[in-house]
Amino acid sequence: MDLHPAPLPVGRVRHKYGEGPFAKLAMPPLPELPGLYLWVLDENVVYVGQTRVPLRERLGPKGYASISNYNTFAREPGRKNGGQQTNCRINALANQELSQGHKLSVWYRSVGVGDPKAEEADWMREFGLPLWNRRDER
């Protein structure tokens, strides 16, 4: 479903991934633990990510699953505000593939004690950089 962001407040601009269109993605019940996640498109891993915040927060309605208008905002000069460019980029890619009839699933593994960032790096060392991961994100 193509969703476009609401109009911008006066004085704000969107970051380079903020125009959409976006999808409202359905996620399974997610744990309140950090972890590693894989996005699988037609049986191929296209994105690997990790989070030190709960998976529910990163993948759920305040993360990748639903893009808020605020998430499309560019950071203002000299401030640390602004939206999640990665959330917008990955959600828009998912929307594009889903609208073309492709199958997309998200797999996750919670990491209660381990280091999600190290596990993500291990995965990429073994299997390579997936299509939707950008080299400058590592």
Buried (B, 14 or more C-beta within 10 A) or exposed (E): EEBEBEEBEEEBEBBEBBEBBBBEBEBEEBEEBBBBBBBBBEEEBBBBBBBEEBBBBBBBEBBBBBBBBBBBBBEEEEEEEBBBBBBBBBBBBBBEBBEEEEEBEBEBBBBEEEEBBEBBBEBBEEEEEBEBBEEEEE
